[in-house]
C-alpha cells in the first residue's frame, strides 16, 4: 500500500465517517417517498373538492362541459389539462382557480395532542371500566391509524371479543394482564409488547394487577370514498 492509502486510513480512524445520505432517511424498512408532480397534486385537489361537495365524477364532468374520461384522467394525475379546462372545472366547483393548486405546496399530515388532552371514550355494558384516550388521528392517506391509551380500572372486567380489520400493536405501560389472541394467551407486564392480526378475537382475559394501562395502536386500510 502506498503512503496515500495509509494517510486515508489514518484520517478515517481519527474522525467520524459520514454515512451516505440515502442511509439517513429512515431507520425502518419503509420505502422512500416520491415527489408529487403538479398533475398529481392538481388531480388530488380536484377530487377532494368534488367529494366535499358530494358530487360524482359524472356530475362535475357535465357541469364543466368535459368528458367523464378526461376528468378521471385529471383526478388521477395522468394528463396536464389546459388552462381553459381548469377554469371550467373551477367554475363548476365554484372555487377560485388558484385553489386547485394549493395542494402542490409541501403539506404533511401531523396530529399533536398535549398530555391528558386526548379524546376520552368510556366503554359501557360488558366493557365497563375500559377507558380509551385517543392520542391522535390521521386526516388522510391510504391507511388509518388509531393510537389509544387504554386504562382498565378496578371495576373493569375481562373481555376477549374484540375483532376488527387490520393489525394492532400493544405496549404495556403499567399493571399486568393475560391477553388473549385467538387460541393463545400472553402474560403482559410493563415494557412488554404484542403485535397481531386483529381479525382474530382478542382482548384482556385475566386482569392480574389493576389498574392497568397499555398503548394500543390500530392500523387498517382506509376504505375508498
C-alpha positions as CSV (number, residue, x, y, z in Angstrom):
1,X,0.0,0.0,0.0
2,X,1.3,3.5,-0.8
3,X,1.6,6.4,1.6
4,X,-1.5,8.0,0.2
5,X,-3.6,4.9,1.2
6,X,-2.1,4.8,4.7
7,X,-2.9,8.5,5.2
8,X,-6.5,8.0,4.2
9,X,-6.9,5.1,6.6
10,X,-5.4,7.1,9.5
11,X,-7.7,10.0,8.6
12,X,-10.8,7.8,8.7
13,X,-9.8,6.5,12.2
14,X,-9.4,10.0,13.5
15,X,-12.8,11.3,12.6
16,X,-16.4,10.1,12.2
17,X,-17.0,8.9,8.7
18,X,-20.3,10.3,7.3
19,X,-22.9,7.8,6.2
20,X,-24.3,8.1,2.7
21,X,-27.2,10.5,2.5
22,X,-29.7,7.8,1.4
23,X,-28.9,5.8,4.6
24,X,-30.1,8.7,6.8
25,X,-33.6,8.9,5.5
26,X,-35.2,6.3,7.9
27,X,-34.3,3.6,10.3
28,X,-37.2,1.4,9.2
29,X,-37.9,-0.6,6.1
30,X,-40.5,1.9,4.8
31,X,-39.9,2.9,1.2
32,X,-38.7,6.4,0.4
33,X,-41.4,8.9,-0.5
34,X,-41.7,10.0,-4.1
35,X,-42.1,13.6,-5.2
36,X,-45.7,14.5,-6.1
37,X,-46.0,16.1,-9.6
38,X,-48.1,19.2,-10.3
39,X,-50.5,17.0,-12.2
40,X,-50.9,14.6,-9.3
41,X,-51.4,17.4,-6.8
42,X,-53.9,19.1,-9.0
43,X,-55.8,15.9,-9.5
44,X,-56.0,15.2,-5.8
45,X,-57.2,18.7,-5.1
46,X,-60.0,18.5,-7.7
47,X,-61.1,15.1,-6.3
48,X,-61.1,16.4,-2.7
49,X,-63.2,19.4,-3.5
50,X,-65.6,17.4,-5.6
51,X,-66.1,14.9,-2.8
52,X,-66.5,17.7,-0.2
53,X,-69.4,19.0,-2.4
54,X,-70.8,15.4,-2.7
55,X,-70.5,15.4,-6.5
56,X,-69.9,12.4,-8.6
57,X,-67.4,12.4,-11.4
58,X,-70.2,12.5,-13.9
59,X,-71.8,15.5,-12.1
60,X,-68.7,17.5,-12.2
61,X,-67.8,16.5,-15.8
62,X,-71.3,17.6,-17.0
63,X,-71.1,20.9,-15.1
64,X,-67.6,21.6,-16.5
65,X,-68.6,20.5,-20.1
66,X,-65.8,17.9,-20.3
67,X,-65.9,14.2,-20.7
68,X,-66.0,11.8,-17.8
69,X,-62.9,10.1,-19.1
70,X,-60.9,13.4,-19.2
71,X,-62.0,14.3,-15.7
72,X,-61.0,10.8,-14.5
73,X,-57.5,11.3,-16.1
74,X,-57.2,14.7,-14.5
75,X,-58.1,13.4,-11.0
76,X,-55.5,10.6,-11.4
77,X,-52.8,13.0,-12.5
78,X,-52.4,11.3,-15.9
79,X,-52.7,14.5,-18.0
80,X,-51.9,18.2,-17.9
81,X,-55.2,20.0,-18.5
82,X,-55.3,23.2,-20.4
83,X,-56.0,26.5,-18.6
84,X,-59.4,26.7,-20.2
85,X,-60.3,23.2,-18.9
86,X,-59.1,24.2,-15.4
87,X,-61.2,27.4,-15.5
88,X,-64.2,25.3,-16.4
89,X,-63.6,22.9,-13.5
90,X,-63.0,25.7,-11.0
91,X,-66.2,27.5,-12.2
92,X,-68.2,24.2,-11.9
93,X,-66.8,23.7,-8.3
94,X,-67.4,27.4,-7.5
95,X,-63.9,28.0,-6.2
96,X,-61.1,30.3,-7.4
97,X,-58.7,28.8,-10.0
98,X,-55.8,29.3,-7.6
99,X,-57.4,26.9,-5.1
100,X,-56.8,24.0,-7.4
101,X,-53.1,24.4,-7.0
102,X,-52.9,24.8,-3.2
103,X,-52.2,21.1,-2.5
104,X,-49.0,21.3,-4.6
105,X,-47.3,23.1,-1.6
106,X,-45.5,20.8,0.8
107,X,-48.0,19.8,3.4
108,X,-47.8,16.7,5.5
109,X,-50.4,15.4,8.0
110,X,-49.5,15.9,11.7
111,X,-51.6,15.4,14.8
112,X,-50.4,17.0,18.1
113,X,-52.2,16.0,21.4
114,X,-50.8,17.6,24.6
115,X,-50.6,15.3,27.7
116,X,-54.0,14.4,29.1
117,X,-56.0,16.1,26.3
118,X,-56.8,13.2,24.1
119,X,-60.4,12.4,23.3
120,X,-61.8,10.1,26.1
121,X,-64.1,7.3,25.3
122,X,-65.9,5.4,28.1
123,X,-67.0,1.8,27.4
124,X,-70.4,0.6,28.5
125,X,-72.0,-2.8,29.1
126,X,-69.6,-5.7,29.2
127,X,-66.7,-3.4,28.6
128,X,-67.4,-1.1,31.5
129,X,-64.2,0.2,33.1
130,X,-62.3,0.1,29.8
131,X,-61.3,3.7,29.3
132,X,-59.9,4.8,26.0
133,X,-57.9,8.0,25.3
134,X,-57.4,8.7,21.6
135,X,-53.9,10.2,21.3
136,X,-54.1,11.4,17.7
137,X,-55.7,11.0,14.3
138,X,-54.6,10.9,10.7
139,X,-56.6,13.1,8.4
140,X,-55.9,11.3,5.2
141,X,-53.7,8.7,3.5
142,X,-54.3,5.1,2.4
143,X,-54.2,3.7,5.9
144,X,-56.0,4.7,9.1
145,X,-54.0,4.8,12.4
146,X,-55.8,5.0,15.8
147,X,-53.4,5.3,18.7
148,X,-55.1,4.8,22.1
149,X,-54.0,4.8,25.7
150,X,-56.3,2.2,27.3
151,X,-56.8,2.1,31.1
152,X,-58.6,-0.7,32.8
153,X,-59.9,0.5,36.2
154,X,-60.7,-1.5,39.3
155,X,-64.3,-2.3,38.2
156,X,-63.2,-3.4,34.7
157,X,-64.0,-7.0,33.7
158,X,-62.2,-9.2,31.1
159,X,-63.4,-9.0,27.5
160,X,-61.9,-11.1,24.7
161,X,-64.4,-10.4,22.0
162,X,-62.7,-7.6,20.2
163,X,-62.3,-8.2,16.5
164,X,-61.7,-5.8,13.6
165,X,-59.8,-5.3,10.4
166,X,-56.1,-4.5,10.2
167,X,-53.3,-5.1,12.7
168,X,-52.9,-3.9,16.3
169,X,-49.8,-3.2,18.4
170,X,-50.0,-3.2,22.2
171,X,-47.3,-1.9,24.6
172,X,-47.9,-2.5,28.3
173,X,-47.3,0.6,30.4
174,X,-48.5,-0.4,33.9
175,X,-50.1,-3.3,35.7
176,X,-50.3,-6.9,34.4
177,X,-52.7,-8.7,32.2
178,X,-53.1,-12.0,30.5
179,X,-54.0,-11.0,26.9
180,X,-55.7,-13.4,24.5
181,X,-55.2,-13.5,20.8
182,X,-57.0,-16.3,19.0
183,X,-56.1,-19.6,20.7
184,X,-53.1,-18.2,22.6
185,X,-52.6,-16.1,25.7
186,X,-49.7,-13.8,26.7
187,X,-48.8,-12.6,30.2
188,X,-48.0,-8.9,29.6
189,X,-46.0,-6.9,32.1
190,X,-44.7,-3.3,31.9
191,X,-42.4,-3.0,28.9
192,X,-43.9,-6.0,27.0
193,X,-45.3,-5.6,23.5
194,X,-47.6,-7.6,21.3
195,X,-48.2,-7.2,17.5
196,X,-51.0,-9.2,16.0
197,X,-53.6,-9.6,13.2
198,X,-56.7,-8.1,14.8
199,X,-59.2,-10.0,12.6
200,X,-58.9,-12.8,15.3
201,X,-60.8,-12.5,18.6
202,X,-58.6,-10.7,21.1
203,X,-58.7,-8.8,24.4
204,X,-57.7,-8.9,28.1
205,X,-58.6,-12.3,29.6
206,X,-57.2,-12.0,33.1
207,X,-56.7,-8.7,34.9
208,X,-53.8,-9.6,37.2
209,X,-52.6,-6.2,38.6
210,X,-55.1,-3.3,38.5
211,X,-55.4,-0.6,37.5
212,X,-53.5,-1.2,34.3
213,X,-52.8,0.7,31.2
214,X,-51.4,0.0,27.8
215,X,-50.8,1.7,24.5
216,X,-52.9,0.3,21.6
217,X,-52.2,1.3,18.0
218,X,-54.7,0.0,15.5
219,X,-53.8,0.2,11.8
220,X,-56.2,-0.7,8.9
221,X,-56.7,0.2,5.2
222,X,-58.9,3.2,4.7
223,X,-61.9,2.5,2.6
224,X,-62.1,4.4,-0.7
225,X,-64.5,7.3,-0.7
